[in-house]
Amino acid sequence: MTRRNPALAKRKPFGVRIYKNFRFAALALVVLCLLAPLAWLVASSLKTNVDIYDASKTFFFVPTLENYANVLTRNNYFVFIFNSFWVASASTVLSLILGVPAAYAMSRFTMHRSALVVLMARVIPGISLLVPWYYVFSNMKMVGGFGVLILSHMFVALPLIVYIMMSYFDSMPLELEESAQVDGLTPIGAFQRITLPLSVGGMATAGILSFIFSWNNFMFALVLSGSKTKTLPVAIFDFVSYASIDWGGLMAAATVVTIPIMIIALFTQKYIVSGMTAGATKG
Amino acid sequence: MFAAPAMIFVGLLIIFPLVWTIYLSLTDSHGSVRAPSQFIGFANYMEVLSDTERFWPAAGRTAYFTITALAVEVVLGMIIALLLWRPFRGEKWVRVAILLPLVATPVAVGMMWRLIFDPNMGFANQMLGWIGIPAQPWLSGQSTALPTTIFMDIWQWTPMVVLIMLAGLTSLSDEPDEAARMDGANAWQRFFFVTLPLMMPTVIVAILLRSIDALKTFDILYATKGKGGGSFHEVETLNIYAYGLSFDYNEYGLSSAVLMIFFFIIIGVMWILTRRKKGIK
């Protein structure tokens, strides 16, 4: 700001300096507010249940991995971790296979009405679909299996993928495909050889986001999963019993769910941000 | 042809269930999904709309939750986005901090706050104790539970608004701002008369996206207060209410009527917001 207009910078160096300090303090506060609760979660997962209740051990305690050992060995957590990974990856891959060509068609042939139907999926409350699904799938004796979980998670993933890929294809020049077609490729060939390789970045964005949303999804799994197909967000509730809560175990379980998705997010920051804001500025 | 498989899938998974929900809302289906049900016309709707004990309070809470969370998130989101707008050292760290709440599993987030807001051993009351404020009941209080969950929503979703606003800000051209600066406008004037009007379409998009999700909030409410939104239904929104009717009480007919009404409310809100957006353009 100051570099661009040296005259103004010279006139009010004091104001600029105050703003710089204020900005630093404000941003530090924002970072603290966003990260401190997460740090609290991890810290509590490293405390014994006795230490969690002890106010003198708020900041200083002897960390222990006892809770993690409990969670992972006693509660079948490896099975739940596998379930979550399996459901999230399967629904993401299937949704990409269905969603990318659909988004392409909607973008190129401006099928706004069919695009609207897909976007409706974002607006409808999930529960209004869960009741009929539950009806159908329990009559088909599918509730509690992986198939129905993957299908239901695809319902979240597919509209997301179509939405992101549409704005991606919209911003891609038509000329590339046209010249490929002039050179003798069929429309499908042009899509496969030219458009698809160029849209790997967009697909990565859409895929990562859909994996995250599926991993975090709770409501569908709460109703549609069985004891063998339980996913991590549902499994967390095992630590909440009617009478009391195993806080240490609960925090360890919550950390186990959250950490993988955060690591993925840290390495794919750029993609996530571009996916979450896709189409937001164009309106 | 490209779109056919996706359209069939969406049709099966969305349109068909929606039609079925309409049908169910006109029947007395309850108990088991295999039990026979009778067509009873609009009786469910009459019952829901005259229910001042559960339905209307839940609708009120939904509105309260959505409007409060949204107002705070948009203002805070705008302020933080403005702070982040121009490049600075350590930008990367702030971006990481903004991303983490967004991707954190909502149920785990709910559980995390449940410990922090625990009236006896939670860190929130410990902190109040340091500055001499008496302990608050937070989630366990009948009147404080809903504001506490709103706070959680603000923590998790303000970053989303920041990202959208930041994308909007960076796509603005510098010229109007420079011109105003040349004319001697100060920072406040430049924000309110130049940046904010240009940002209005982005603000509406942020409101649109966030209100869709805030209206449907489920995970943190269920994780913190459980079935029925707590023993006094203190955080029972329309979404939690409909869930309870469907899967705790198996009142499929009645819950379908609630869902249809809920659905029309959401569509109505979206319609008003998109019209407003067009008006601004």
Interface residues (C-beta under 8 A of the other chain):
Chain A: M1 N5 L8 R23 A26 L27 V30 V31 C33 L34 L35 P37 L38 W40 L41 S44 I52 Y53 A55 T58 L98 G99 P101 A102 Y104 A105 M106 M111 S114 V117 V118 M120 A121 R122 V123 I124 P125 G126 I127 S128 L129 L130 V131 P132 W133 Y134 Y135 S138 N139 L151 M154 F155 L158 P159 V162 F191 I212 W215 N216 F218 M219 L222 V223 L232 P233 I236 V240 W247 L250 M251 A253 A254 T255 V257 T258 I261 M262 I264 A265 L266 Q269 I272 V273 M276 T277 A280 T281 G283
Chain B: M1 F2 A3 P5 A6 M7 F9 V10 G11 L13 I14 I15 F16 P17 L18 W20 T21 L24 V33 R34 I80 L83 L84 R86 F88 G90 W93 V94 R95 V96 A97 I98 L99 L100 P101 L102 V103 A104 T105 P106 V107 A108 V109 M111 M112 W113 L115 I116 N120 M121 F123 Q126 W155 P159 M160 L163 I164 L166 A167 G168 S171 R181 P201 T202 I204 V205 A206 L209 I212 L215 K216 F218 D219 Y222 A223 G226 N239 A242 Y243 S246 F247 Y252 S255 S256 L259 M260 F262 F263 I266 I267 M270 K277 K281
